[in-house]
Amino acid sequence: MITSREIRSREALIQRGRRIEDRKNRKNHVYRSRLGHDAARESTIMEDWARLAGNITKAGVPKMAAIADIKYAPYPVSPFPVNACIPTIGRETVITVIDALLTSTATNLNIFVIVQDNDQMAERLKNRYGEKKNVFIESIATRIGWAAAQNLVAQQPGALFMLGDDSVVTCDTVRTLEIAMARIFPHGDGVVVPLETQTLWGVGPMPGFGFVGSFPFVGDNFLNRFPERQILCPDYFAHSSDVELLDYGLSVNRYVQCTEATLDHFVFRPEDHDQTAMIIKSLANRAIEIYVERNRKGYLWGQNFHRLDASKR
């Protein structure tokens, strides 16, 4: 139980958010800005979040040694493909994301686009990419969320690259992550994350870097650690599911960042918020509360597979 003396004032939270930004870590600040106007509730949630996730989000993810001449490094031969998963409910940027993946130098890449509750977008994508043998457009009638979509594609044999409809790779991102995986986790039993840069939609690049771990590249054997390869805890819709994966990966020393693999993440201003942004914003508070509640109960997806009661999700 957090006492009143432990609850930080709103002004202190704002100052803390600025310090986090200065350390090139925007995650806590983003969560703070998404909370409602109840200052006491905001402070309580943020205090818990800072205690549970603060240390690992700023400096706890090890970085692998630089790969010399990455573009000319021997390409690992893998019997399994890389499956990139892009969940969407119809954001226009999904086309940019797919087109970028299609320029990839990776030789065994499948692109799965999980379109939720938007038959028109699904049909549009099928018409655009119908002749691409490595692009699969799956239409789902309901909004199952980012986490459930990733778990769906995780059933496919091979590595899983968790993307969003606002995350754009370079032509060498996937190949670099494959090489990194082959070198540090040769049996595919690990997670490698790229360096995330951020671009403010309609404006241009932002200074600094995004959160470490938002777009994990998960090895095939690491997926086998989870029942039915359900890599993300089903308690979550989207946000915080990747944070719990980061927690577990670090706990077993199977989680690293490869800074030579880069990925650009679109950030949207309030005036540019589309349907996707509004849905995610409405669920952000609950995502933090679920993460905090699971941590308090000693639940860690991967270490154990406990779930919250349905009434608390």
DOZA-338667 format. One line per field, with one value per residue (C-alpha): residue number from 1; x, y, z. Coordinates in nm, 2 decimals, always signed. Layout:
BEGIN
n: (NUM;...)
east: (X;...)
north: (Y;...)
up: (Z;...)
//
This chain:
BEGIN
n: (1;2;3;4;5;6;7;8;9;10;11;12;13;14;15;16;17;18;19;20;21;22;23;24;25;26;27;28;29;30;31;32;33;34;35;36;37;38;39;40;41;42;43;44;45;46;47;48;49;50;51;52;53;54;55;56;57;58;59;60;61;62;63;64;65;66;67;68;69;70;71;72;73;74;75;76;77;78;79;80;81;82;83;84;85;86;87;88;89;90;91;92;93;94;95;96;97;98;99;100;101;102;103;104;105;106;107;108;109;110;111;112;113;114;115;116;117;118;119;120;121;122;123;124;125;126;127;128;129;130;131;132;133;134;135;136;137;138;139;140;141;142;143;144;145;146;147;148;149;150;151;152;153;154;155;156;157;158;159;160;161;162;163;164;165;166;167;168;169;170;171;172;173;174;175;176;177;178;179;180;181;182;183;184;185;186;187;188;189;190;191;192;193;194;195;196;197;198;199;200;201;202;203;204;205;206;207;208;209;210;211;212;213;214;215;216;217;218;219;220;221;222;223;224;225;226;227;228;229;230;231;232;233;234;235;236;237;238;239;240;241;242;243;244;245;246;247;248;249;250;251;252;253;254;255;256;257;258;259;260;261;262;263;264;265;266;267;268;269;270;271;272;273;274;275;276;277;278;279;280;281;282;283;284;285;286;287;288;289;290;291;292;293;294;295;296;297;298;299;300;301;302;303;304;305;306;307;308;309;310;311;312;313)
east: (+0.00;+0.14;+0.10;+0.02;+0.38;+0.50;+0.26;+0.44;+0.29;+0.18;+0.46;+0.72;+0.59;+0.62;+0.97;+1.05;+0.91;+1.14;+1.44;+1.34;+1.31;+1.66;+1.78;+1.63;+1.36;+1.01;+0.81;+0.71;+0.64;+0.41;+0.22;+0.20;+0.06;-0.21;-0.35;-0.66;-0.71;-0.73;-0.40;-0.40;-0.47;-0.22;+0.05;-0.03;-0.01;+0.31;+0.47;+0.41;+0.51;+0.84;+0.92;+0.85;+0.97;+1.18;+1.52;+1.50;+1.35;+1.64;+1.95;+1.88;+1.88;+2.23;+2.36;+2.55;+2.89;+2.91;+2.90;+3.18;+3.08;+2.73;+2.63;+2.90;+2.87;+2.81;+2.43;+2.30;+2.13;+1.81;+1.56;+1.28;+1.15;+1.11;+0.74;+0.68;+0.34;+0.16;-0.17;-0.40;-0.75;-0.69;-0.43;-0.30;+0.06;+0.03;+0.11;+0.43;+0.52;+0.45;+0.64;+0.94;+0.95;+0.93;+1.26;+1.43;+1.75;+1.64;+1.58;+1.32;+1.07;+0.70;+0.47;+0.15;-0.10;-0.38;-0.66;-0.92;-1.28;-1.21;-1.31;-1.26;-0.89;-0.84;-0.98;-0.76;-0.45;-0.53;-0.57;-0.24;-0.03;-0.22;+0.07;+0.33;+0.38;+0.53;+0.25;-0.05;-0.35;-0.57;-0.91;-1.06;-1.41;-1.34;-1.06;-0.85;-0.57;-0.20;-0.10;-0.35;-0.25;+0.12;+0.02;-0.17;+0.13;+0.36;+0.19;+0.39;+0.73;+1.02;+1.12;+0.86;+0.92;+0.65;+0.57;+0.29;+0.12;+0.34;+0.69;+0.91;+1.22;+1.52;+1.62;+1.88;+1.68;+1.56;+1.88;+2.08;+1.85;+1.89;+2.27;+2.26;+2.03;+2.25;+2.56;+2.43;+2.15;+2.26;+1.97;+1.71;+1.64;+1.64;+1.51;+1.69;+1.54;+1.63;+1.72;+1.40;+1.41;+1.10;+0.94;+0.67;+0.40;+0.38;+0.67;+1.00;+1.25;+1.25;+1.56;+1.67;+1.54;+1.22;+1.15;+1.38;+1.17;+0.86;+0.93;+1.10;+1.25;+1.19;+1.37;+1.19;+1.31;+1.23;+0.87;+0.87;+0.91;+0.55;+0.24;+0.11;+0.38;+0.16;+0.45;+0.25;+0.03;-0.34;-0.43;-0.31;-0.47;-0.16;+0.05;+0.26;+0.26;+0.60;+0.72;+0.64;+0.82;+1.12;+1.10;+1.10;+1.37;+1.60;+1.53;+1.66;+1.94;+1.79;+1.72;+1.96;+1.95;+2.12;+2.18;+2.29;+1.94;+1.72;+1.35;+1.16;+0.84;+0.58;+0.46;+0.13;+0.03;-0.31;-0.45;-0.34;-0.49;-0.68;-0.91;-0.62;-0.46;-0.79;-0.85;-0.50;-0.52;-0.85;-0.68;-0.34;-0.45;-0.58;-0.26;-0.05;-0.29;-0.28;+0.10;+0.11;-0.15;+0.03;+0.36;+0.21;+0.08;+0.41;+0.29;+0.55;+0.44;+0.71;+0.82;+0.47;+0.15;-0.10;-0.37;-0.57;-0.93;-1.16;-1.31;-0.97;-0.85)
north: (+0.00;+0.34;+0.60;+0.97;+1.06;+0.84;+0.99;+1.25;+1.58;+1.66;+1.91;+1.65;+1.41;+1.67;+1.74;+1.37;+1.33;+1.60;+1.43;+1.11;+1.28;+1.42;+1.07;+0.98;+0.77;+0.89;+0.60;+0.71;+1.06;+0.93;+0.72;+1.02;+1.24;+0.99;+0.97;+1.15;+1.46;+1.27;+1.38;+1.14;+0.84;+0.96;+0.99;+0.65;+0.47;+0.65;+0.58;+0.21;+0.22;+0.40;+0.14;-0.16;-0.05;+0.26;+0.09;-0.15;+0.10;+0.35;+0.14;-0.23;-0.37;-0.49;-0.38;-0.64;-0.56;-0.39;-0.61;-0.50;-0.43;-0.55;-0.51;-0.76;-1.00;-1.37;-1.42;-1.68;-1.98;-2.05;-2.33;-2.11;-1.78;-1.45;-1.36;-0.99;-0.92;-0.59;-0.55;-0.26;-0.14;+0.07;+0.34;+0.47;+0.44;+0.06;+0.08;+0.26;-0.01;-0.29;-0.12;-0.07;-0.44;-0.53;-0.36;-0.58;-0.76;-1.06;-1.36;-1.55;-1.29;-1.33;-1.03;-1.09;-0.80;-0.86;-0.62;-0.59;-0.47;-0.30;-0.51;-0.21;-0.18;-0.55;-0.56;-0.26;-0.43;-0.75;-0.57;-0.39;-0.68;-0.98;-1.08;-1.07;-1.43;-1.33;-1.09;-1.24;-1.02;-1.17;-1.00;-1.04;-0.92;-0.80;-0.58;-0.84;-0.60;-0.58;-0.85;-1.11;-1.05;-1.11;-1.43;-1.54;-1.50;-1.66;-1.99;-1.99;-2.16;-1.92;-1.60;-1.33;-0.96;-0.77;-0.45;-0.19;+0.00;+0.30;+0.13;+0.16;-0.05;+0.01;-0.23;-0.39;-0.39;-0.75;-0.89;-0.72;-0.86;-1.21;-1.18;-1.05;-1.34;-1.59;-1.46;-1.41;-1.66;-1.92;-2.16;-1.88;-1.88;-1.51;-1.17;-0.89;-0.54;-0.27;+0.09;+0.29;+0.64;+0.86;+1.08;+1.33;+1.27;+1.55;+1.73;+1.53;+1.34;+1.39;+1.41;+1.12;+0.76;+0.58;+0.31;+0.01;-0.30;-0.18;-0.39;-0.72;-0.97;-1.31;-1.63;-1.94;-2.14;-1.86;-1.87;-2.24;-2.14;-2.03;-2.26;-2.27;-2.00;-1.73;-1.49;-1.20;-1.22;-1.23;-0.99;-0.70;-0.54;-0.37;-0.14;-0.30;-0.65;-0.57;-0.44;-0.77;-0.95;-0.73;-0.81;-1.18;-1.17;-0.98;-1.22;-1.51;-1.32;-1.36;-1.00;-0.76;-0.45;-0.44;-0.07;-0.14;-0.24;+0.07;+0.13;+0.45;+0.49;+0.75;+0.97;+1.16;+1.50;+1.52;+1.71;+1.42;+1.15;+0.90;+0.62;+0.39;+0.66;+0.73;+0.36;+0.31;+0.63;+0.52;+0.19;+0.33;+0.38;+0.03;-0.12;+0.04;-0.08;-0.43;-0.43;-0.30;-0.55;-0.84;-0.74;-0.70;-1.06;-1.19;-1.27;-1.27;-1.42;-1.67;-1.74;-1.84;-1.82;-1.69;-1.45;-1.18;-1.25;-1.16;-0.88;-0.71;-0.71)
up: (+0.00;-0.10;+0.17;+0.11;+0.19;-0.10;-0.35;-0.56;-0.65;-1.01;-1.04;-0.93;-1.19;-1.46;-1.37;-1.36;-1.70;-1.83;-1.68;-1.84;-2.18;-2.12;-2.08;-2.42;-2.26;-2.33;-2.21;-1.86;-1.98;-2.25;-2.00;-1.76;-2.03;-2.11;-1.76;-1.66;-1.44;-1.11;-0.97;-0.68;-0.90;-1.15;-0.88;-0.74;-1.08;-1.18;-0.85;-0.90;-1.26;-1.17;-0.90;-1.12;-1.46;-1.41;-1.37;-1.66;-1.91;-1.88;-1.85;-1.79;-2.14;-2.24;-2.58;-2.79;-2.92;-3.25;-3.56;-3.78;-4.14;-4.08;-4.45;-4.55;-4.26;-4.34;-4.38;-4.13;-4.30;-4.11;-4.18;-4.06;-4.19;-4.02;-3.97;-3.94;-3.78;-3.84;-3.66;-3.78;-3.78;-4.10;-4.03;-4.36;-4.25;-4.27;-4.65;-4.57;-4.32;-4.57;-4.86;-4.64;-4.54;-4.91;-4.97;-4.71;-4.79;-4.58;-4.80;-4.60;-4.48;-4.45;-4.38;-4.19;-4.18;-3.93;-4.03;-3.75;-3.80;-4.13;-4.44;-4.67;-4.57;-4.59;-4.94;-5.04;-4.91;-5.08;-5.41;-5.37;-5.25;-5.39;-5.62;-5.34;-5.24;-4.90;-4.79;-4.61;-4.54;-4.26;-4.19;-3.85;-3.77;-3.42;-3.26;-3.08;-3.01;-3.08;-2.83;-2.95;-3.31;-3.23;-3.05;-3.36;-3.59;-3.33;-3.42;-3.75;-3.75;-3.74;-3.57;-3.49;-3.56;-3.37;-3.55;-3.56;-3.84;-3.75;-3.75;-4.05;-4.11;-4.33;-4.60;-4.36;-4.04;-4.06;-4.19;-3.92;-3.65;-3.80;-3.79;-3.43;-3.33;-3.50;-3.32;-2.97;-2.95;-3.22;-3.13;-3.15;-2.78;-2.72;-2.80;-3.00;-3.02;-3.27;-3.20;-3.23;-3.37;-3.38;-3.64;-3.55;-3.82;-4.07;-3.91;-3.92;-3.70;-3.33;-3.11;-2.91;-2.92;-2.83;-2.57;-2.57;-2.65;-2.83;-3.14;-3.03;-3.27;-3.10;-3.19;-3.28;-2.97;-2.74;-2.86;-2.76;-2.39;-2.39;-2.41;-2.76;-2.83;-2.67;-2.63;-2.49;-2.18;-2.29;-2.00;-2.22;-2.53;-2.65;-2.42;-2.14;-2.30;-2.45;-2.11;-1.94;-2.22;-2.15;-1.78;-1.85;-2.11;-1.88;-1.59;-1.80;-1.97;-2.31;-2.41;-2.59;-2.80;-3.14;-3.21;-3.56;-3.65;-3.67;-3.70;-3.72;-3.52;-3.61;-3.33;-3.37;-3.23;-3.05;-3.35;-3.58;-3.36;-3.58;-3.47;-3.37;-3.15;-2.98;-2.90;-2.77;-2.56;-2.40;-2.29;-2.18;-1.81;-1.79;-1.94;-1.67;-1.39;-1.53;-1.53;-1.18;-1.05;-1.21;-1.07;-0.72;-0.74;-0.85;-1.20;-1.48;-1.81;-1.91;-1.55;-1.47;-1.67;-1.42;-1.54;-1.36;-1.28;-1.57;-1.37;-1.32;-1.69)
//
